[in-house]
Amino acid sequence: MKKAKIASRAAIGEMVSMGKITSMDDLLEIIPLKQICESTGMHYSTMHRKARNPGLLKIEECRLLAAFLQIPPVDVVNMVLRHNPAVL
């Protein structure tokens, strides 16, 4: 996926909810990791490690990411589960 200018986090969140963004890798192609960290208060190195292995995300971190994207936390959890099908 090529970096694109998208009007709002809500639009990106909608893409996550609709399944058009299916992984943290897809998300990070659109939103810089630094922006996510600054907006959620998560430490850069922690988020970088968890972006590479989303199964490490805690529920609270999923909630913070969901609030940032303006979507229900379940949509972030579903994205993480799609990345880790063995968890299902």
C-alpha positions in Angstrom: 0.0 0.0 0.0 1.4 3.4 -1.0 1.5 6.3 1.5 -1.5 8.5 0.8 -2.8 11.7 2.3 -6.1 10.8 4.0 -8.3 13.5 5.4 -8.7 12.2 8.9 -8.0 9.5 11.4 -11.7 8.7 11.3 -11.4 7.9 7.6 -8.4 5.6 8.4 -10.4 4.0 11.2 -13.2 3.4 8.9 -10.8 1.6 6.6 -9.7 -0.6 9.5 -13.4 -1.3 10.4 -14.2 -2.3 6.8 -11.2 -4.6 6.6 -9.3 -2.5 4.0 -6.5 -2.1 6.4 -5.8 -5.6 7.7 -2.5 -5.3 9.6 -0.3 -3.0 11.6 2.0 -2.9 8.6 -0.8 -1.5 6.4 -1.7 1.0 9.1 1.9 2.2 9.4 2.1 2.7 5.7 -0.5 5.4 6.1 0.2 6.8 9.6 3.7 7.3 10.9 4.5 5.4 14.0 5.7 8.6 15.7 2.3 10.2 15.2 0.6 7.1 16.8 2.9 7.2 19.7 2.6 10.9 20.3 -1.2 10.7 20.2 -1.6 7.6 22.3 1.2 8.3 24.8 2.8 4.9 24.0 6.6 4.8 24.0 8.1 4.6 20.5 10.3 1.5 21.1 7.4 -0.4 22.8 5.0 0.4 19.9 7.6 -0.4 17.3 8.1 -3.9 18.9 4.4 -4.5 19.1 3.7 -3.2 15.6 6.1 -6.0 14.4 4.2 -8.5 16.5 0.7 -7.2 17.2 -0.1 -10.2 19.3 1.9 -8.5 22.1 -0.5 -5.6 22.3 -2.3 -5.3 25.6 -6.1 -4.7 25.8 -5.4 -1.1 27.1 -3.1 -0.5 24.1 -5.7 -1.7 21.7 -8.2 0.7 23.4 -5.7 3.6 23.0 -5.1 2.8 19.4 -8.9 2.5 18.8 -9.5 5.9 20.4 -6.8 7.4 18.2 -8.5 5.9 15.1 -12.0 6.8 16.4 -13.2 3.2 16.1 -14.5 0.5 18.5 -11.6 -1.4 20.3 -13.0 -4.6 18.8 -12.0 -3.5 15.4 -8.4 -3.1 16.5 -8.5 -6.5 18.2 -9.9 -8.1 15.0 -7.0 -6.5 13.0 -4.6 -8.1 15.5 -6.3 -11.5 15.3 -6.2 -11.3 11.5 -2.4 -10.8 11.8 -2.2 -13.8 14.2 -4.6 -16.5 12.9 -3.1 -19.1 15.2 -4.7 -17.2 18.1 -8.2 -18.0 16.7 
